[in-house]
Amino acid sequence: MMPGLRAELDRLLSILVDDELSEADHARLEELLRNDEECRRFYLEYVDLHVRLTHHPKLAALLEEVPEPVAAPPSMTPVVSRARPLWLPLMVTAALTLAASWAVQLFVSAPKPADPGAVGLSQAVAQAPAIVPSYVATLSKNVACVWEGDEPLRSGMRLLPGVIRLRSGTAELQFDGGAQLVLAGPVELNVESVTSAAVVSGKVLFRSDDTAEPFDLHTPMARLVDYGTEYAVEVGKTGEEVHVFDGEVRRSPRPAAEPETELALNSVSVMAGEARRFLACDDVQGCSVPLDAGRLRIRASAPAAAESAHRQSAGELLAYEPFACDAAVLPCSGAGLGGIGFTTPWVKACKSEFVPEFRIVNSLWRPQMNSATEGGGVSAGCRGAMSRRLARPIRMDEDGVYYFSYLIRSEKRAGDGSCDVQFILRDHLVHEPQRKLAVSASWSSSKTSLCWEGGGNCASIPVEPGKTYLMAGKIVAGREAPDQAFLCLFMPRQPVPSAEPSSWTLASRPVLSDLKFDVVQISANTATPVLVDELRIGTSWAAVAGVFAAP
Amino acid sequence: MSTVASAETARSTEKLLCLLAQHQEDLYRYVFSLLPHQEDVKDVLQETYIALTRKFDEYDAAKPFLPWAYGFAYLQVLKHRDQSRRAARTFGDDIVELLAGQRATHAVTLNDRLSALDHCLEKLPQQDRLLISHRYLSRTTIEQLTEIAGSSRRTLFRNLERIRRLLFDCISRRIEDRTDECTGECGV
């Protein structure tokens, strides 16, 4: 079994038996069990082990051999009830149904269930249907990177499991499980799963916190397990070094090198402020070396001047609609086009049965904006849709990363009826209703959703009337790899980051699409005016959200 | 009911109870593998035992009891799935069928693995042994466990995952060693 798959199964099955499995984890486990005989075999062996442990007579004996921790105050010492003997004689005289019930109780009540407690470690990314491979990480920063391979990796790209080679520069990978890896080229890394990777060679900094899923970092000689940690690992020809800046790392030799003896002897803990060098597979303890934060605490940040220039750049903006149309009411066919990156004015959408009422009104604004907006905003009322063609389509049949953003606000009052508005991207040649990317905001149901060819997702988000929200999204397109969309909803005073967020409010399931989104559409079903403004589509986060980011 | 019939029923009841006592862990493991939630397993076993009781006069004592009982348990799992409030967190019918089929062909290995567990539990470091014992034997809550271990909730789950992995790998190595020994002895 591949190490990445094994690590993923270990994680999923452990939280399954501890009753901490989230819906997304459950969907992923089902996918693995449905499609892979080896996974099913592993699962059966794992849950059998769990059930056996719940009643293992040896555990009681072993527990008696282990002294309770002396330091623990009496109130913290748990009340331990010994395992009930599994084979208690059943009383023949009992009524059978009662006895059956009793037999169940005997077996079921003895094991201590893990307290379900709080919600498990949730993942924003819903898992893919069986036919679509799952992305596991995002290339969140890409500073002066030279990558090996025909297609250079770009910032914002999603990564499937596989080997990546960075010749020079600094890159940051944000894993879907929450952990971050910073790579300093030259480095070769095998991205295994949402919670594991293997450093083949080079320097890698690992960062995580308590909100992240546990992460396994493998090296040619060992497996590193973090405990709320920041640490660096360097893999060279003559050995490996582990430098721990925060928390604790437990290093265990790879299974092939594990001796048969005491399992405890096979790992060593490296604490914050310590560094160790390991020269061979059987070098379990390694030797202490000076901590070298200067060399190994890598940061993936561009020089300030370059960062500032990048944020100002509008070169990556594909389309911008400030609603500076010179007509008071849309559709403004024949009137001034307004905006950039469009080939047509706003027109009534083909499938719309109603002539919508879209009025140009005052523009929207956010406190963080460092420049005044152009033109006005559009106020959508009644029911209907209007659309506009893009000069450069968003192509889902080619590799690429796109971003979009817009401001939205409703003046809905209590007792008003429907108040729903959708931002839609679609292919003008495709008329199947579900084959589009739709971001919906509903003030009547306090729900925001992201729908894409059946791979949608939605969340209850407390949007309030009279407040201006920023909707910012990302679309990952793959020629052969899956396509996926993300959405972040920024509250009125929530700071907007200068780089794309490490986590998103909503993520679609990965889908396989070959559409060319060349139509932008705004659809409304609202009894109360909803304002939309500052619509941007681009190829970088800075291009669509830079204007909203704090200086 | 006549005295003869009553005596016959009592004997039948006694026999079934003996069989259930003998195989309750197998039945529990079987049901848990198809429906991995303790409360669901409890309900399904209850229904299974009742069904076995009703149909026990059809059981052919010349045949193994477990495959016959598994048939009832399997049906109860499917029935429970359809009725459960937690249906969203249960496996689909196709997966239940795949797991049940694979479990049948894999039964011998599964039993071998369990017999290797004793050895591997002894190999655990003392601290890990204490944690796993508290997790499985005592009624310690997760919150109490985090206090005892002096760790966060996340670290606790991480440690439990690590210990289960150690046990799983230890069992696998032991099974492989046995297979190697057997292969050597047989000269195959």
Interface residues (C-beta under 8 A of the other chain):
Chain A: D10 R11 L13 S14 I15 L16 V17 D18 D19 E20 L21 E23 H26 E30 L33 R34 E37 R40 R41 Y43 L44 E45 Y46 V47 D48 L49 H50 V51 R52 L53 T54 H55 H56 K58 L59 A60 L62 L63 V66 P69 A72 M76 T77 P78 V79 V80 S81 R82 A83 L86 W87 L88 P89 L90 V92 A94 L96 T97 A99 A100 S101 A103 V104 Q105 L106 F107 V108 P111 K112 P113 A114 D115 G117 A118 L121 D210 P214 V225 Y227 G228 R250 P255 E258 E260 T261 E262 L263 A264
Chain B: A10 T13 E14 L16 L17 C18 L20 A21 Q24 E25 Y28 R29 F32 S33 P36 H37 Q38 V41 K42 L45 Q46 Y49 I50 L52 T53 A88 R89 F91 G92 D94 I95 L98 L99 Q102 R103 H106 T109 L110 R113 L114 L117 D118 L121 E122 K123 L124 P125 Q126 D128 R129 L130 I132 S133 H134 R135 Y136 L137 S138 R139 T140 T141 I142 E143 Q144 L145 E147 I148 S151 S152 R153 R154 T155 F157 R158 L160 E161 R162 R164 R165 L166 L167 F168 D169 C170 I171 R173
